[in-house]
Amino acid sequence: MVADTSSATRPVAARPPLVDRRHLVAFILVTSLFFSWALAASLNDVLIRQFQKALDLSRGQSGLIQFAFYVGYFCAAIPAGLLIRRIGYKKAILAGLGLYAVGAFLFYPAASIQAYGLFLIALYTIAFGLAFLETAANPYVIVLGRPETGSARLNLAQSFYGVGAILGPVIGGLFIFSGVDHSADTLAGMDATAQAAWRASEAAAVQGPYLIIGIAVVLLALLIARTPFPAMTAPGATDTAPAVGKRPAFAALRHAGLRRAVIAQFFYVGAQVGIWSFFIDFTKDVMPGMDERTVAFLLSGSFALLMIGRFSGAIIQRRVPPASLLALYAGANILLCLAATFMTGVPAVGALWLTSFFMSIMFPTIFALGLRDLGPDTEMGSSFLIMSIIGGALVPPLMGLVSDLAGGIHYAMPIPAACFAICLAFALHARRQGDVA
């Protein structure tokens, strides 16, 4: 009797690469976009604190920064999806970068005249451009390789969001925050001229950083314009004319998985933006002796956890179903937000600080699960998922209002906890349905 040795000699199938070599240059350039919009979003967390000083705003009023920013996303998402269908991913990306640059340059005159309304218009314009970038970049990354590695590939690209997010508070701490944080009593004792001069100098601090950002975005657009992008022919994603150009825009919503993902993404982004927006205020409330620059660097460290979580998440998701990992991380953040609510001092700040690690895989994983099997509805499905970012416009003002009424920002932390609970429900349903991407 001859022993069967076929199993011993049968070659083990290699895991498919996350990115094919022929798509590597396009992947690197598109990944740089994740960095660019993270920088803009994380700087908003610095602006909330800065504008409270420079423009004499309450927390509720400063929450309008995120409102203007994420309303821009909401308004641009459908036009972005339709534009991608008409002109392709690359040209849509260039349009988004152009709007991003215009918004950044608007910061200069807004600071000169200390006009909060013009600042909000600038932020709206930046976000309108970023919506074009996100609507194009997220699905483009997913189709730059095999479908089974789409979620891991998007998590890898989204890891560079963490790099941009880290730099935002660092830039704010070094070049925007002056370190001069007058108390209400000190301001009351200053004459009108001295107070106006101080506020004018605080407003002017944003001019240089945003001018440099605008120039860098223009240079990135020129580089992308000169680089050929591969035409993607995966279902629902092309870089030339779409396969189904006249398909109704709202046809994508017939997919139940997409509808659930849109709801989950709305609440996830609301929780993320709410926590990051008020992290500096939260820390100064529970640890009053810490200065604003140190807190800004602490926030940057929290974003480093986000980056670590996304890099590790891209690896873990090659072995663990994305929906299962999403459920685990959502559950962890519910507990951390509740800990921040009921604890004080270092433990409370530490709990809120750790939430960034567990947020890491949530946006890209929800996005990938929502786009699964959409076929020709992929572009518009991406638009609806980007529209759901409107959650970031609504939750921070709500948290600011609760803080103003209750007398402390820690009273608002159950709000993001509830948002993460909805993400947990989405993940558990996706796991039962076998919605792995």
C-alpha positions in Angstrom: 0.0 0.0 0.0 1.5 3.3 -1.1 1.1 6.2 1.3 -0.6 9.3 0.0 2.0 12.1 0.1 0.1 14.5 -2.1 -1.0 16.7 0.8 2.6 17.0 1.9 3.8 18.1 -1.5 0.8 20.2 -2.4 2.0 23.9 -2.4 0.4 26.2 0.1 -1.6 29.0 -1.6 0.1 32.3 -0.9 -1.9 35.2 0.5 -2.8 37.7 -2.2 -0.8 41.0 -1.9 -2.7 44.0 -0.5 -1.6 46.1 -3.5 -0.4 44.9 -6.9 2.9 46.3 -8.1 1.3 47.8 -11.2 -1.0 49.8 -9.0 1.6 50.9 -6.4 2.2 54.4 -7.6 -1.5 55.2 -7.8 -2.0 53.7 -4.4 0.7 55.8 -2.8 -0.7 59.0 -4.3 -4.3 58.3 -3.4 -3.1 57.3 0.1 -1.5 60.7 0.4 -5.0 62.2 0.2 -6.0 60.4 3.4 -3.1 62.3 5.1 -4.2 65.6 3.6 -7.8 65.5 4.8 -6.8 64.2 8.2 -4.6 67.2 8.7 -7.5 69.5 7.9 -10.0 67.7 10.2 -7.6 67.4 13.1 -6.7 71.1 12.9 -10.4 71.8 13.5 -10.0 70.5 17.1 -7.3 73.1 17.6 -9.4 75.8 16.0 -12.3 75.2 18.4 -10.1 76.2 21.3 -8.3 78.9 19.4 -11.4 80.7 18.2 -12.9 80.6 21.8 -10.0 82.9 22.6 -9.5 84.9 19.4 -13.2 85.5 18.7 -14.6 85.3 22.2 -16.9 82.3 21.5 -18.7 79.9 23.9 -18.3 76.1 23.5 -21.7 75.9 21.8 -20.7 78.6 19.3 -17.3 77.1 18.6 -19.1 73.8 17.8 -20.3 75.5 14.6 -16.7 75.0 13.3 -17.5 71.3 13.0 -21.0 72.0 11.8 -19.8 74.1 8.9 -17.1 71.6 8.1 -19.3 68.5 8.0 -22.2 70.2 6.4 -19.8 70.8 3.5 -19.2 67.1 3.3 -23.0 66.4 3.3 -23.7 68.9 0.5 -20.8 67.8 -1.7 -21.2 64.0 -1.5 -24.0 63.5 -4.1 -22.4 66.0 -6.6 -19.1 64.2 -6.1 -20.5 60.8 -6.9 -22.3 62.1 -10.0 -19.1 63.9 -11.1 -17.0 60.7 -10.6 -19.5 59.0 -12.9 -19.1 61.7 -15.5 -15.3 62.5 -15.4 -13.7 59.7 -13.5 -11.8 59.4 -10.2 -8.7 61.4 -11.1 -10.4 64.5 -12.3 -12.7 64.5 -9.4 -9.7 64.3 -7.1 -8.2 67.3 -8.8 -11.4 69.2 -8.4 -11.4 68.4 -4.7 -7.8 69.5 -4.2 -8.6 72.8 -5.9 -11.5 73.5 -3.5 -9.3 72.4 -0.5 -6.7 75.0 -1.6 -9.2 77.8 -2.0 -10.6 77.2 1.5 -7.2 77.2 3.0 -6.2 80.5 1.4 -9.5 82.1 2.7 -8.1 81.8 6.2 -5.8 84.7 5.5 -8.4 87.4 4.9 -10.7 85.9 7.5 -8.0 86.2 10.2 -7.2 89.8 9.0 -10.7 91.0 9.6 -11.5 88.5 12.5 -14.7 87.4 10.8 -16.1 84.1 12.2 -18.5 83.9 9.3 -15.7 84.0 6.8 -13.8 81.3 8.7 -16.9 79.1 8.5 -17.2 79.7 4.8 -13.5 78.7 4.4 -14.0 75.6 6.4 -17.2 74.8 4.4 -15.1 75.2 1.2 -12.3 72.9 2.5 -14.8 70.3 3.4 -16.6 70.5 0.1 -13.3 69.7 -1.6 -12.5 66.9 0.9 -15.8 65.3 0.2 -14.7 64.9 -3.4 -11.5 63.4 -2.3 -13.1 60.9 0.1 -15.9 60.0 -2.3 -13.3 59.1 -4.9 -10.4 57.8 -2.8 -12.2 55.3 -0.5 -13.8 53.2 -3.2 -10.8 53.6 -5.5 -8.5 52.1 -2.9 -10.9 49.2 -2.4 -10.9 48.3 -6.1 -7.1 48.6 -6.4 -6.7 44.9 -5.8 -8.7 41.7 -5.0 -12.1 42.1 -3.4 -11.2 39.8 -0.5 -8.4 42.2 0.6 -10.5 45.4 0.1 -11.2 46.1 3.8 -7.6 45.4 4.8 -6.3 47.6 2.0 -8.6 50.5 2.9 -7.5 50.1 6.6 -3.9 50.4 5.4 -4.6 53.5 3.4 -6.6 55.0 6.3 -3.6 54.4 8.5 -2.1 57.5 6.9 -5.1 59.4 8.1 -3.5 58.8 11.5 -0.2 60.4 10.4 -2.1 63.6 9.3 -4.2 63.5 12.4 -1.0 63.4 14.6 0.5 66.4 12.8 -2.6 68.6 13.2 -2.4 69.1 16.9 1.4 69.4 16.7 1.1 72.2 14.2 -1.5 73.8 16.4 0.6 73.5 19.5 3.7 74.9 17.9 2.4 77.5 15.5 -1.2 78.4 16.4 -1.5 78.2 20.2 0.5 81.0 21.8 0.5 79.5 25.3 -1.2 82.7 26.6 -4.6 81.6 28.0 -6.1 84.5 30.0 -8.7 83.7 32.6 -12.1 85.5 32.6 -10.9 87.6 35.6 -7.7 88.6 33.7 -9.6 89.6 30.6 -12.0 91.7 32.7 -9.1 93.6 34.1 -7.7 94.5 30.6 -8.7 97.6 28.8 -10.5 97.3 25.5 -7.4 98.2 23.4 -5.2 95.5 25.1 -8.0 92.9 24.9 -8.6 93.7 21.2 -4.8 93.5 20.4 -4.5 90.1 22.2 -7.5 88.7 20.3 -6.2 90.0 17.0 -2.8 88.3 17.5 -4.6 85.0 18.4 -6.6 85.2 15.2 -3.5 86.0 13.1 -1.8 82.9 14.3 -3.8 80.7 11.9 -2.7 82.6 8.8 0.8 81.1 8.2 -0.1 77.4 8.8 -3.2 77.6 6.4 -1.2 79.5 3.8 1.4 76.7 3.8 -1.3 74.0 3.6 -2.9 75.7 0.6 0.4 75.8 -1.2 1.2 72.2 -0.4 -2.3 71.1 -1.7 -1.6 72.9 -5.0 1.7 71.1 -5.4 0.0 67.7 -4.6 -2.6 68.5 -7.3 0.1 69.2 -9.9 1.9 65.9 -9.0 -1.4 63.9 -9.4 -2.2 65.7 -12.7 1.1 64.6 -14.2 0.8 61.0 -13.0 -1.2 58.4 -15.0 -3.9 56.6 -13.0 -4.9 53.0 -13.9 -8.4 52.6 -15.4 -10.3 50.4 -12.9 -12.7 47.9 -14.4 -13.9 46.3 -11.2 -17.7 46.2 -10.9 -19.1 49.6 -10.3 -15.7 51.4 -10.5 -14.2 52.8 -13.6 -11.8 55.7 -14.2 -13.4 56.6 -17.5 -17.1 56.5 -18.3 -19.2 54.5 -15.9 -20.8 51.3 -17.1 -24.3 52.4 -16.1 -24.2 56.2 -16.5 -27.9 56.8 -16.4 -28.6 54.6 -13.3 -30.8 56.6 -10.8 -28.6 58.2 -8.1 -30.7 56.7 -5.3 -30.8 53.2 -6.6 -27.9 52.4 -4.3 -30.1 52.7 -1.3 -32.1 49.6 -2.3 -29.2 47.7 -0.7 -30.0 47.0 2.9 -26.4 46.6 3.9 -25.6 50.1 2.5 -28.5 51.6 4.4 -27.3 50.1 7.7 -23.7 51.2 7.0 -24.9 54.8 6.3 -26.6 54.9 9.7 -23.6 53.4 11.5 -21.2 55.8 9.8 -23.4 58.8 10.8 -23.1 57.9 14.5 -19.5 56.8 14.3 -18.3 60.1 12.8 -20.5 62.0 15.2 -18.8 60.2 18.1 -15.3 60.6 16.7 -15.6 64.3 15.9 -17.3 65.0 19.2 -14.6 63.3 21.3 -11.8 64.9 19.4 -13.4 68.4 19.3 -13.7 68.6 23.0 -10.7 66.6 24.1 -8.7 69.8 24.8 -11.6 71.3 26.8 -12.2 68.0 28.6 -8.6 67.7 29.7 -8.4 71.3 30.9 -11.6 70.8 32.8 -10.5 67.7 34.7 -6.8 68.6 34.9 -6.9 72.4 35.2 -3.1 72.8 35.7 -2.3 71.5 32.2 -1.5 74.2 29.6 -3.1 74.1 26.2 0.1 73.3 24.3 0.7 70.2 26.4 -2.9 69.1 25.9 -2.5 69.6 22.1 0.5 67.3 22.1 -1.5 64.8 24.2 -4.2 64.9 21.6 -1.6 64.3 19.0 -0.5 61.2 20.9 -4.1 60.0 20.9 -4.0 60.3 17.1 -0.8 58.2 17.1 -2.9 55.4 18.7 -5.4 55.8 15.8 -2.5 55.3 13.3 -1.2 52.3 15.2 -4.7 50.8 15.4 -5.2 51.1 11.7 -1.8 49.6 10.7 -2.4 46.7 13.1 -6.1 46.5 12.0 -5.0 46.0 8.4 -3.0 43.0 9.6 -5.5 41.6 12.0 -8.3 41.8 9.4 -6.5 39.3 7.2 -7.2 36.7 10.0 -10.2 38.1 11.9 -13.5 38.9 10.1 -13.9 42.7 9.9 -17.4 42.7 11.4 -16.1 40.8 14.5 -13.3 43.2 15.0 -15.6 46.2 14.6 -17.9 44.8 17.3 -15.1 44.3 19.7 -13.7 47.8 19.2 -17.1 49.5 19.4 -17.8 47.7 22.7 -14.5 48.9 24.1 -15.3 52.5 23.2 -18.6 52.4 24.9 -16.9 51.4 28.2 -14.2 54.0 27.7 -16.6 56.9 27.2 -18.6 55.8 30.3 -15.3 55.7 32.2 -14.5 59.3 31.1 -18.0 60.3 32.3 -17.7 59.0 35.8 -14.0 59.2 36.5 -11.8 62.3 37.2 -8.3 63.4 36.7 -5.7 61.2 34.9 -8.0 58.1 34.6 -10.7 60.1 32.9 -8.3 61.7 30.4 -6.6 58.3 29.9 -10.0 56.7 29.0 -10.9 59.3 26.5 -7.3 59.3 25.1 -7.6 55.5 24.5 -10.8 55.8 22.4 -8.7 56.8 19.4 -7.1 53.3 19.2 -10.5 51.6 19.1 -11.9 54.1 16.6 -9.1 53.2 14.3 -10.7 50.5 12.1 -14.3 51.7 12.5 -14.6 54.2 9.6 -12.9 52.1 6.9 -14.5 48.9 8.0 -18.0 50.3 8.0 -17.2 51.9 4.6 -16.0 48.6 3.1 -18.9 46.6 4.6 -21.3 49.1 3.2 -19.9 49.0 -0.4 -19.8 45.2 -0.5 -21.5 43.8 -3.7 -22.9 47.1 -4.8 -21.7 46.6 -8.4 -22.6 49.6 -10.6 -24.0 51.4 -7.5 -20.5 51.6 -5.9 -19.9 55.3 -6.8 -23.2 56.5 -5.4 -22.9 54.1 -2.4 -19.7 55.9 -1.6 -21.5 59.2 -1.9 -24.1 58.2 0.6 -21.5 57.0 3.0 -19.7 60.3 2.7 -23.0 62.1 3.2 -23.3 60.2 6.5 -20.3 62.2 7.8 -23.0 64.9 8.6 -23.0 63.2 12.0 -19.8 65.2 12.7 -21.8 68.4 12.2 -24.6 67.5 14.6 -23.0 65.7 17.5 -20.3 68.3 18.6 -22.8 71.2 18.9 -25.1 68.9 20.9 -22.2 68.0 23.2 -21.3 71.7 23.5 -24.9 72.5 24.4 -25.0 69.8 27.0 -21.7 71.0 28.4 -22.9 74.6 28.6 -26.2 73.6 30.3 -24.8 71.0 32.7 -21.7 72.8 33.6 -19.0 70.4 32.3 -18.0 68.7 29.2 -17.7 65.3 30.9 -21.5 65.3 31.2 -21.6 65.1 27.4 -19.6 61.9 27.1 -22.6 59.5 27.2 -23.5 60.9 23.8 -20.6 59.3 22.0 -21.1 56.2 24.1 -24.6 55.9 22.6 -23.2 56.5 19.1 -20.8 53.6 19.5 -23.6 51.4 20.7 -25.3 51.9 17.3 -22.0 50.9 15.6 -21.9 47.8 17.8 -25.4 46.9 16.7 -24.4 47.3 13.0 -21.3 45.1 13.5 -23.2 42.3 15.2 -25.8 42.3 12.4 -23.1 42.3 9.8 -21.4 39.4 11.5 -24.7 37.4 11.6 -25.3 38.2 7.9 -21.8 37.2 7.0 -21.1 40.7 5.6 -17.3 40.4 5.6 -15.2 42.4 3.2 
